[in-house]
C-alpha cells in the first residue's frame, strides 16, 4: 500500500506525512510514485500481447512529474488543449503517442498539434473537420484524424461526468458518423487513422464499456466495407476507482470485455485512463486550524479549501479523511464537517465525519490524485499549493507553492 500507518503515523511509502508537512508546509498534494507505477501497470498487464496504447488522460493530473514518469513507462497521452500538449512535450512525452481530443480546438491549437506531429486529432463536429482541413492545407500537411463518436450508451454515472449520451456536447452522433467519415475521405488534407468514443467517468461495471465497444466495432466494420480502413480503435477511459465503499470492476475485467468484442481485429486498441492511474495515488495534506463546536454542527476548520479541492462542492464527492497521527490518549471522536477558510457556504472537504482531532493536527484527504490540483483556483487570492512526489524514502518537490505576489504580478493599475 502506498499510504499506510507505520507505528501510528500515516506515511506516503516510507516517508511520514509529518515530515512532508514540516518540510513543504500545508496544504499540499502528495503523490506516490509506486502507486502510479502500480496502477499504470494494471493496464499494460491486461493488454499484454495485444497491439495497444495506454494514452493517459492529462486532464486528470497534469503535473510534469506525473507526466514524465508515465512517459518513461511508455505511456501515450490524451489531451484536450494546446497547453496540455505543451506540458506533455515539456515532460518528455512523445508527440507520436498523443491524441488531441476536445470539442473546441482553435486554429492555433490545431496548427500546434500538426507541427508537433501528434498521432491523431479526435474530431467532434463537422465544422471541426473543415477547420482541420483548412489549417492542414495552410501548413502543407495531411492531418491524421479520427471522429469521436457518441455511441449513445449510458455510463450510469454522475450526469456532470456522463459524456456518451445523445444530449451530451461531446462527439458526433452515431448515426452521422459514417457520412462524416465518407466526407473526410474525400479531403486530400485529411488522413483517416481511427475511430474513438468516451462514454463517461467513474464507470463501476463493465456493461456500458463493452456495449460501447460493440457499437464502435459495428461502425468500423461498415467503414471497412466502404473502403475506409482504420489503424486504431479508441474506447476512451472512465474506469472507476474506490473512493468509499464502491466495488468497481477490475481493469482486467474492463479490458477483457473489450478484447472479447474486438477479437480478430488488427487495429491498435487505445484506452485513455486518467483517474484509474492517478486517483488513488494522491493525497491532500491539510492542517486543522480551529475546532469549532456549534449547537447543530461541529466543524474542523482546516487550511485547505474548496479552491484546492472542489470535487466535494461541485459533485458532492466523498473523500475519506484520515488523521495523520493516530491518537493514543483515548480521545473520544466527535462528528465534524471538515471545512476551509474560503468565504462560501459550499467550502467543505467532507461532512459528518467521526474524528478525534485538535487544532494543529494533520489530516489526509485521500483519493485526491485526480481532478484535484488541476481544478484548483486562486479564489479569495489564495496561492495554489505545493505538490510533492514520494519515491521510497525520499520526497521530491514537483511544484512549488505559489506566492501571493505571483498572483497579481501580471496585473496593473491603469493611469486614469
Protein Blocks (a to p, Z undefined) as FASTA:
>chain_A
ZZdceehiacehjacfklmmmmnopadddddfklmmmmmmmmmmmmgoiacdddddfklo
mcfklmmmmmmnopacddfbfklmmmmmmnopafklcccedjkbcfklmmmmmmnopabd
cdfbfklmmmmmmmmmmnopacdddddddehiaehiafklgckbfkbmghjdfklmmmmm
mmmmmpmkbccfbdcddfbehifbfklmmmmmmmmmmmmmmmmmnopacfbdcebeoiac
dfklgccddfklmmmmmmmmmgoiabdcddddfklmmmmmcccddddfbdcddfkbccdd
dfbdfklmmmlmmnopacddddfbdcfehpacdddddddfbdcfklcfbehiacdddehi
acddehilgoklmmgcfehhiacddddddehjaccdfbdcddfklmmmmgccddZZ
